[in-house]
């Protein structure tokens, strides 16, 4: 399977979160230390609870029903990061046939909100559909993502500012079983957050390491999959399918915005003609350009870069499509490790192919600053 910089920049779990771009705030170019101080500010439980949007939820006064530990709850994959006017996701799993969840906000000092959310899980999941342009964009970009058992979508109103809070969650089934509650603490990140990241970054190459061997793929060079196939007379013929990235540009701005622009071409085999003629016959090369823009954040102590997109476009063989996402439709373009060192940026992706918890393959993507 082909790998390219687009896989690293587009891969990850998709957040369908709230927010209109007009409501967002950025760090406005303030210092990295000031941004960090803002993000460490404790938030009041009722303030957070009163400014949350949870699809399929009913807000009730008081405390949730008493749990009976009738089913399990695993929040080991829960996120500790949320974003302004965006919110966060809660990936969870359980041994029960879940129908709902109870969520209550808790301040850092232990104070609980005066109300809680009763979330209909099916209704919350129902909002997670992608439009045709986004499906096409993901396919062209090589997007992959891990499917969780259930992922709750929790969104913010614009009134929630950078800071920290916790939430207490339990889940329930249709038979009256309620899991024991678990607590997770969250930091609401500012957009931006690392002055060194700002600039125009040109993609240079990709290094792929597997079983101790490393291969490099530079921009402008074809990345080909070579294979042998059978033809009509049962003989074999050799063919290849190639992808070439002409350029890739990631522009990161001090106001918390970013843009991503890459252009490439595919050379694909015409399987029917090749089968009949018993030799490789290719379709005309397909040239395309994919662009997106939105907001970025960087968590310095985790070397974690997050890109959330709101405008997407595809140009392919003279035809073009574009889409601007509205409230509740923000796309998580990338969320993973990124290392800035002067004029060099390295994005690192590791893959555990057999699920044993050990990385089997490493993908390193290198950029140079203009």
Helices and strands as residue ranges (DSSP letters): H 5-10, G 21-23, H 32-39, H 45-49, E 52-53, E 57-61, E 81-83, E 88-92, E 98-106, E 115-120, H 121-125, H 132-141, E 150-156, E 163-173, E 182-189, G 195-197, E 199-210, E 213-218, E 223-230, E 236-252, E 257-267, H 271-277, E 286-299, G 300-302, E 304-316, E 319-324, E 331-341, E 344-351, E 361-369
